[in-house]
């Protein structure tokens, strides 16, 4: 069985001349390469499809279920004057808060 060797290229586009009958006004077609969400991979090995597919929606008041995105305006209103950021771990995306006394 032969091995499959591939070169992954990102953001490629090229132009092909589609009409060169008038040298002063060449007609070109731009060719772009697109990909599927299942082909785009993050550093953690998950694809865009896996990451976005696991989100359940936008969280609102009283919703404590995992998997929801919190609206930043709602979060700001709820936490304003109550807590401050103690630390943020960018490697795990963990935000630690402390209460304001």
N, C-alpha and C positions, 0 to 999 in steps of 0.2 A: 504494500500500500504506500502510495506517495504522500509525503508531508505537504501540508498546505501552509504556505508562507504568505503573509499579507502585510501590507504597509497601511497603517491607519493615518489618514490625512484629514485635517480639520479645516473648516472654513474655506474650502476650495471653490473657485469660480474661474471660468475661462471664457474667452470670446472666440467665436468662429465667424469668419466673413461669409455672409450669405449672398451678397451682391457686390461684385467688383467691376460692374460695367461702367461706372463713372468714378474715375480715380480721385476726383475731388470730393466725392460724397459716397464713401464706402458704407455699406449697410452691414451691421454686426448683430449677432444674436449672443446674448449673455447666457451661459450655461452655469447653473449653480447646483451644488450637491446638498441634498437634504438628508436627514436621518430620522429614525424613529426613536421615540422615548425609551424603548427597550434597548437601544444601542448606546445611549449616552450613560456612561458609568462614572460615579463619584469615587473619591479616594477610598471610601469605606467599602467599596465593592457593590453597592446597591445602585440600581438604575433609576433614572428619573421616573419611570413608570412605577417602580416599587415604592419610592419615597412619596410621590404625590398620590398614588393609589391607596396608601395607608391612611391618609387624612380623611376624617369623617365629615368635616365641615367647620363652620365658624361657631365658636362657643359664645354663649351669652350668659346672662345672670342665672346662677343656681346650677350650672352644669359643671360637674366635677369629674366627668368621664374622660379617660385618656384618649388621645388621638384627635383632639380638636384644636384648631388654631384660635388664639384669643385675639379679638379685635383690639388694636392698640389704643384707640380712643376710649373704649369701654374700660380697659385695664388702667389707663391713666386716671380716669374718673374714680375708679374704685380704690386705687392706691394713693392718690394724691394726699399728702400730709400724713399718711399712715406708716409708710415704710421707706427705707432708703436702701440702696444697693450696697451690700457688704463686700461682695466679690463676684467675679464672673470667670468661670473656667472655660476658655474658648475651645479646649480640646474635647470637652464633653458637652458644651453648650449648656452648662449649669449656672443658673443665676441664684445667688444666695442673698436674701433680704433680711434686714433687721427692722424691728419696729421703732418708730419715732416716739420718744417719750415727751 
